[in-house]
Amino acid sequence: MSATGRALVAGYEWRQRFVSPVALFPSAATFTAQIRRTVADAEPLATLTTGNGGVVRVDDTTLDVIVAGATSAGWTAGSVVFDVVRSDGTAQHLGFRVTVPVVMPVTRL
């Protein structure tokens, strides 16, 4: 499944909540998401994990993906893609890919 997320404003925190109708996010699980400009790019722009606070398990059916403002500060306008996989030894792709528009802020502090 592919989806389009709400716009990420470069240099500002972006957060998206994912809610599953079934329990996909057990308490012992860890998750990883790599953000790339295109799926074909060899190097990710960022790697988000449960360990670095970029993927946060809220409960068995809810997961938050968070991009810190410092992470996206150097990004240019366009779009990025990511998906989420379980990374605790259980090889499980969560079954979705998200395209997120990246926009430049008008106000830059």
VOMARDO-369957 format. One line per 10 residues: their letters; for each residue x, y, z of N, C-alpha, C. Coordinates in nm, 4 decimals, always signed. Last residue first. Example, Ala and Ser with C-alpha at 12.3 -4.5 7.8 and 13.67 -1.06 7.14 Angstrom:
<rs>
sa	+1.2850/-0.2250/+0.7080/+1.3670/-0.1060/+0.7140/+1.2900/+0.0030/+0.7870 | +1.3190/-0.5690/+0.7800/+1.2300/-0.4500/+0.7800/+1.3200/-0.3300/+0.7800 .
</rs>
This chain:
<rs>
lrtvpmvvpv	+1.3839/+3.0645/+1.1296/+1.4425/+3.1214/+1.2523/+1.5847/+3.0751/+1.2702 | +1.2072/+3.1417/+0.8599/+1.3267/+3.0632/+0.8942/+1.3935/+3.1291/+1.0139 | +0.9067/+3.1275/+0.7033/+0.9716/+3.1819/+0.8226/+1.0865/+3.0893/+0.8604 | +0.8606/+2.9542/+0.4952/+0.8708/+3.0962/+0.4661/+0.9444/+3.1640/+0.5814 | +1.0205/+2.6386/+0.4406/+0.9466/+2.7322/+0.5239/+0.9618/+2.8753/+0.4741 | +0.9677/+2.4201/+0.1658/+1.0573/+2.5122/+0.2363/+0.9742/+2.6082/+0.3206 | +0.8457/+2.0820/+0.1763/+0.8337/+2.2235/+0.1386/+0.9323/+2.3067/+0.2209 | +0.7993/+1.7650/+0.0601/+0.8882/+1.8489/+0.1397/+0.8762/+1.9914/+0.0866 | +0.5497/+1.5114/+0.0782/+0.5981/+1.6343/+0.0146/+0.6892/+1.7099/+0.1119 | +0.6088/+1.1724/+0.1099/+0.5839/+1.2945/+0.1868/+0.6364/+1.4149/+0.1083 .
tvrfglhqat	+0.4819/+0.8559/+0.0694/+0.5479/+0.9665/+0.0010/+0.5090/+1.0945/+0.0734 | +0.5160/+0.5437/+0.2223/+0.4583/+0.6772/+0.2304/+0.5457/+0.7756/+0.1524 | +0.4102/+0.2118/+0.2141/+0.5144/+0.3064/+0.1753/+0.4481/+0.4435/+0.1686 | +0.3357/-0.0837/+0.4053/+0.2988/+0.0454/+0.3476/+0.4234/+0.1253/+0.3123 | +0.4028/-0.3211/+0.5371/+0.3053/-0.3234/+0.4287/+0.2608/-0.1895/+0.3750 | +0.5976/-0.3691/+0.7202/+0.4651/-0.3373/+0.7721/+0.3612/-0.3131/+0.6632 | +0.7963/-0.6531/+0.6956/+0.7666/-0.5225/+0.6373/+0.6238/-0.4901/+0.6780 | +0.9793/-0.8414/+0.9083/+0.8414/-0.8067/+0.8762/+0.8342/-0.6647/+0.8225 | +1.1698/-1.0567/+1.0518/+1.1696/-0.9904/+0.9206/+1.0260/-0.9624/+0.8789 | +1.2716/-1.0170/+1.3652/+1.1532/-1.0631/+1.2935/+1.1482/-0.9870/+1.1614 .
gdsrvvdfvv	+1.4802/-0.8765/+1.4625/+1.5047/-1.0161/+1.4269/+1.3870/-1.0808/+1.3578 | +1.3750/-0.6244/+1.4914/+1.4187/-0.6952/+1.6118/+1.4468/-0.8434/+1.5850 | +1.2547/-0.4525/+1.3089/+1.3994/-0.4722/+1.3052/+1.4551/-0.5434/+1.4277 | +0.9972/-0.4077/+1.0783/+1.0293/-0.4550/+1.2122/+1.1756/-0.4968/+1.2107 | +0.9873/-0.1137/+0.8784/+1.0055/-0.2579/+0.8949/+1.0323/-0.2886/+1.0408 | +0.8277/+0.1288/+0.6817/+0.8680/+0.0869/+0.8154/+0.8778/-0.0652/+0.8181 | +0.9291/+0.3673/+0.4319/+0.8436/+0.2592/+0.4779/+0.8951/+0.2196/+0.6155 | +0.9335/+0.6762/+0.2493/+0.9804/+0.5860/+0.3538/+0.8805/+0.4723/+0.3710 | +1.0396/+0.9487/+0.0422/+0.9621/+0.8268/+0.0632/+1.0196/+0.7508/+0.1816 | +0.9965/+1.2992/-0.0345/+1.0744/+1.1864/+0.0170/+0.9807/+1.0675/+0.0323 .
sgatwgasta	+1.0068/+1.5802/-0.2604/+0.9369/+1.4794/-0.1814/+1.0368/+1.3748/-0.1353 | +1.0633/+1.9204/-0.2607/+1.0415/+1.8030/-0.3461/+0.9574/+1.7026/-0.2707 | +1.3162/+2.1405/-0.1346/+1.1768/+2.1121/-0.1712/+1.1701/+1.9960/-0.2693 | +1.5898/+1.9922/+0.0510/+1.5330/+2.0887/-0.0421/+1.3888/+2.0487/-0.0747 | +1.7384/+1.9626/+0.3764/+1.6608/+1.9081/+0.2651/+1.6058/+2.0213/+0.1788 | +1.8634/+2.0444/+0.6064/+1.9329/+2.0640/+0.4801/+1.8584/+2.0137/+0.3581 | +1.6814/+1.9740/+0.8140/+1.7221/+2.1133/+0.7942/+1.7888/+2.1381/+0.6590 | +1.5944/+1.7279/+0.8961/+1.5497/+1.7740/+0.7638/+1.5981/+1.9144/+0.7290 | +1.7155/+1.7021/+1.1481/+1.7341/+1.5979/+1.0468/+1.7009/+1.6497/+0.9079 | +1.6223/+1.9133/+1.2984/+1.7639/+1.9111/+1.2617/+1.7918/+1.8097/+1.1517 .
gavivdlttd	+1.3549/+1.8323/+1.3417/+1.3845/+1.9468/+1.2572/+1.5295/+1.9490/+1.2113 | +1.3009/+1.4785/+1.3226/+1.3434/+1.5979/+1.3961/+1.3747/+1.7102/+1.2985 | +1.0325/+1.2949/+1.2415/+1.1546/+1.3477/+1.1812/+1.1879/+1.4761/+1.2559 | +0.8639/+1.0126/+1.3528/+0.9007/+1.1508/+1.3846/+1.0325/+1.1849/+1.3157 | +0.5851/+0.8106/+1.3622/+0.7104/+0.8336/+1.2911/+0.7412/+0.9826/+1.3064 | +0.4127/+0.6043/+1.5919/+0.4432/+0.7398/+1.5461/+0.5770/+0.7401/+1.4744 | +0.1622/+0.3591/+1.6004/+0.3044/+0.3863/+1.5830/+0.3200/+0.5298/+1.5328 | -0.0715/+0.1379/+1.7459/-0.0371/+0.2753/+1.7103/+0.1138/+0.2966/+1.7095 | -0.1418/-0.1047/+1.8526/-0.2007/-0.0688/+1.7234/-0.1597/+0.0697/+1.6721 | -0.0139/-0.1348/+2.0964/-0.0119/-0.2468/+2.0014/-0.0663/-0.2123/+1.8627 .
dvrvvggngt	+0.1217/+0.2000/+2.1283/+0.0570/+0.0812/+2.1836/+0.0561/-0.0260/+2.0743 | +0.3382/+0.3492/+2.0347/+0.2466/+0.4082/+2.1317/+0.1727/+0.2969/+2.2046 | +0.6639/+0.3434/+1.9352/+0.5477/+0.2569/+1.9567/+0.4627/+0.3193/+2.0663 | +0.8229/+0.5590/+1.7229/+0.7779/+0.5426/+1.8611/+0.6531/+0.4551/+1.8651 | +1.1004/+0.6355/+1.5525/+0.9811/+0.5506/+1.5409/+0.9401/+0.5152/+1.6830 | +1.2976/+0.8047/+1.6455/+1.2311/+0.8380/+1.5205/+1.1080/+0.7549/+1.4916 | +1.4482/+0.7348/+1.8646/+1.3280/+0.8156/+1.8859/+1.2543/+0.8551/+1.7598 | +1.6504/+0.5571/+1.8310/+1.6859/+0.6994/+1.8229/+1.5649/+0.7924/+1.8347 | +1.5191/+0.3066/+1.8618/+1.6319/+0.3428/+1.9474/+1.6672/+0.4902/+1.9449 | +1.3397/+0.2889/+1.6612/+1.2848/+0.3001/+1.7963/+1.3954/+0.3426/+1.8926 .
tltalpeada	+1.4677/+0.5050/+1.3969/+1.4520/+0.3775/+1.4679/+1.3810/+0.3992/+1.6008 | +1.5447/+0.6314/+1.0790/+1.4687/+0.6498/+1.2028/+1.4485/+0.5133/+1.2669 | +1.7828/+0.7670/+0.8836/+1.7359/+0.6386/+0.9341/+1.6716/+0.6638/+1.0690 | +1.7910/+0.9798/+0.5957/+1.7832/+0.9603/+0.7404/+1.7380/+0.8184/+0.7702 | +1.8478/+0.9519/+0.3322/+1.8645/+1.0848/+0.3908/+1.8670/+1.0755/+0.5427 | +2.0249/+0.6531/+0.2300/+1.9093/+0.7231/+0.2880/+1.9462/+0.8635/+0.3339 | +2.1735/+0.5727/-0.0798/+2.1925/+0.6202/+0.0574/+2.0663/+0.6893/+0.1098 | +2.0633/+0.4989/-0.3296/+2.1455/+0.4049/-0.2531/+2.1557/+0.4452/-0.1058 | +1.7368/+0.5430/-0.4573/+1.8569/+0.6042/-0.4003/+1.9319/+0.5051/-0.3127 | +1.4948/+0.4271/-0.5351/+1.6178/+0.3783/-0.5975/+1.7455/+0.4381/-0.5379 .
vtrriqatft	+1.2969/+0.5726/-0.4091/+1.3189/+0.4343/-0.3657/+1.4525/+0.3823/-0.4174 | +1.4201/+0.9023/-0.3459/+1.3494/+0.8056/-0.4296/+1.3814/+0.6669/-0.3782 | +1.5067/+1.0131/-0.1047/+1.4418/+1.0983/-0.2052/+1.3605/+1.0125/-0.3009 | +1.4299/+0.8262/+0.1946/+1.5094/+0.8498/+0.0740/+1.4346/+0.9468/-0.0167 | +1.4457/+0.7016/+0.5181/+1.3877/+0.8044/+0.4324/+1.4840/+0.8290/+0.3170 | +1.3715/+0.4034/+0.6825/+1.4722/+0.4809/+0.6110/+1.4019/+0.5765/+0.5160 | +1.2821/+0.2846/+0.9949/+1.2331/+0.3479/+0.8720/+1.3491/+0.4239/+0.8101 | +1.2372/+0.0172/+1.2207/+1.3290/+0.1038/+1.1476/+1.2589/+0.1570/+1.0234 | +1.1541/-0.1060/+1.5507/+1.1189/-0.0710/+1.4136/+1.2215/+0.0246/+1.3538 | +1.1050/-0.3751/+1.7821/+1.1725/-0.2519/+1.7422/+1.1472/-0.2313/+1.5933 .
aaspflavps	+0.8862/-0.5252/+2.0281/+0.9329/-0.5051/+1.8909/+1.0112/-0.3747/+1.8768 | +0.7648/-0.5586/+2.2716/+0.9065/-0.5955/+2.2618/+0.9666/-0.5660/+2.1240 | +0.4948/-0.4858/+2.2262/+0.5792/-0.4037/+2.3135/+0.7276/-0.4359/+2.3019 | +0.3888/-0.5057/+1.8787/+0.4025/-0.5592/+2.0142/+0.5068/-0.4820/+2.0955 | +0.2145/-0.3910/+1.6500/+0.3292/-0.3303/+1.7169/+0.3445/-0.3805/+1.8609 | -0.0194/-0.4818/+1.5419/+0.1031/-0.5007/+1.4628/+0.2293/-0.4602/+1.5376 | -0.3328/-0.5683/+1.5947/-0.2122/-0.5485/+1.6753/-0.0873/-0.5830/+1.5938 | -0.5367/-0.3970/+1.3489/-0.4951/-0.5170/+1.4227/-0.3654/-0.4871/+1.4968 | -0.5687/-0.1561/+1.2292/-0.6900/-0.2181/+1.2844/-0.6597/-0.3461/+1.3628 | -0.3225/+0.0898/+1.3162/-0.3568/-0.0358/+1.2503/-0.4858/-0.0918/+1.3106 .
vfrqrweyga	-0.2169/+0.4119/+1.2588/-0.3030/+0.3281/+1.3422/-0.3453/+0.2066/+1.2606 | +0.0415/+0.6402/+1.2757/-0.0154/+0.5295/+1.1987/-0.0926/+0.4399/+1.2944 | +0.1197/+0.9832/+1.2724/+0.0719/+0.8676/+1.3481/+0.0089/+0.7673/+1.2540 | +0.3963/+1.1857/+1.2162/+0.2794/+1.1216/+1.1564/+0.2451/+0.9979/+1.2386 | +0.5709/+1.4889/+1.2286/+0.5233/+1.3725/+1.3029/+0.3992/+1.3179/+1.2347 | +0.8491/+1.6971/+1.2098/+0.7349/+1.6384/+1.1381/+0.6988/+1.5106/+1.2108 | +1.0144/+1.9978/+1.3026/+0.9726/+1.8610/+1.3355/+0.8486/+1.8219/+1.2559 | +1.1847/+2.1756/+1.0404/+1.0890/+2.1718/+1.1509/+1.0472/+2.0276/+1.1778 | +1.3450/+2.1557/+0.8184/+1.3984/+2.2248/+0.9345/+1.3069/+2.2284/+1.0551 | +1.0844/+2.1608/+0.5818/+1.2263/+2.1370/+0.6076/+1.2750/+2.2218/+0.7248 .
vlargtasm	+0.7832/+2.0338/+0.6551/+0.8466/+2.1639/+0.6354/+0.9927/+2.1482/+0.6775 | +0.6062/+1.7906/+0.4947/+0.7131/+1.8109/+0.5911/+0.7764/+1.9456/+0.5583 | +0.2579/+1.7419/+0.4373/+0.3861/+1.8031/+0.4018/+0.4789/+1.8146/+0.5215 | +0.1192/+1.4162/+0.5032/+0.1096/+1.5616/+0.5033/+0.2488/+1.6196/+0.4838 | +0.1714/+1.1404/+0.2703/+0.1622/+1.2016/+0.4018/+0.1479/+1.3524/+0.3908 | +0.0177/+0.9137/+0.0626/+0.0854/+1.0417/+0.0672/+0.0629/+1.1025/+0.2041 | +0.0826/+0.5614/+0.0252/+0.0012/+0.6728/+0.0713/+0.0841/+0.7998/+0.0621 | +0.0527/+0.2224/-0.0797/+0.1221/+0.3511/-0.0821/+0.0262/+0.4600/-0.0379 | +0.0835/-0.1169/+0.0000/+0.0000/+0.0000/+0.0000/+0.0884/+0.1238/+0.0000 .
</rs>
